Amino acid sequence: MKKIEAIIRKTKFDEVTEALKEVGIDFFSYWDVRGIGQARQERVYRGVVYDTSSIERTKLSIIVRDKNLDKTIKAILETARTGEIGDGKIFVVDIQQSYRIRTGESGDEALFIKGLEE
């Protein structure tokens, strides 16, 4: 099992969500986040200089079975990319164990509904 954390442009969130649904990823968590990137900007408003280099992004957290890793990453890469600085990052981390609280199922069986996925 793997945990995919992707930081993407807020404007790409709906497209990425649709692409994930198309490859069978129906559940994930997300947060609106702010960060500092390569681009630095200052704006002047009424004689006061404001730092606007803080960037608003959306962070996705997706736990997948190993067999779904490549297609999930491909879906994010293809739909989140604009070719400009600030498209985001994807991180992949190993997950040692998972549990479905309702049934007590563990391992990768806790990540899918039997009968809907092999």
N, C-alpha and C positions, 0 to 999 in steps of 0.2 A: 504494500500500500504506500501511496505517496501523497504528500500535501503539496499542492500547487498554490503559491501565493503570487498573484499578478497585480501589478500596479499599472493602471491604464488611464487614458484620458476619460474624463467624465462624459464627453461627447460621444465616445465609442461604446459606452456601457450597454445600450440597447442592442447594438449590432453584435457585440460579443455574447450577450445573453442568448440571442437567437441562434448563433452559431453553436453555442454549447448545447442547447436543446436539440439541435439537429444531430449532434454526435452522441446523444443519450445522457447528457449531464443535466439532470433536472433539479438538483439541489446544490446550493453553495451559499456561503455567507459573504456579505460585502459591507464595506464601510466607506464613507467619504473621508478622505485624508488630505493633509497638506504636507508639502515637502519643499525642499530647496534643490534645484537642479543646476544644470550648467549655465543656463541663461540668467543673466542678472539685469534687472531693470529698476530704474528709479523714475518716478513721476513727480512733477511739481504741480501742486494745487494751491492756489492763492499764496504763492511764495514759500510754501512749506514743501520740503522734499520727502516723499514717501517711498519706501522700499517695497516694490511689487514683485520681487523675485520669488515669493512664496507661490507655489503652484498647487492648484486644487486637482486632485485625482481621486479615483475610486480603487480601493484595494479589494481584490477577490480572494477568498480562501476556499479551496476546493480539495476535498479528499477523494482520491480515485483508487480503484484497483489497478495493479501494475499493468494489466492488459489495456487499460483505457488511457494511460499516460500520454502516449504519443499523439493520439487523435485529439485529446483535450488541448495539449500545447499547440498543435497545428491550428486548431480552431481559433485560439486566442491570437496567435501570431498573425494569421491571415486577416482577421477582422479588426484588430487593434492598430495595425500598422498604417501610418500616414506617410512615413518617410522623412518626417521632420524630427528635430531634437525634441525630446519630451514624450515620445510615444510610450515609454514605460519600461518595466522590467518584469521578468518571470523568474521565480525561484522555486526549486523543487527540493523537498525534504523528505526523508524516510519517516514513515509512521510505524512504530513497533506494534501497536495493538489498537483495536477499536472495539467498542461494545455498543449494542443497541439496548438502551435502558429498558424499553417496554418488554422485550422478549428474552433478554440476556444473551442473545447471539453475540459471538465474538469473531474477531478476525475480519477478513474481507466480506464474509457473509453478512456482517452488520451494515454493509454499504449498499446493498441492493435488495430488491423485493424478489423473492423466488418466483419464477414463472414469467417475470417480465424481462429478465436478463439471465444469460447463462453464466 
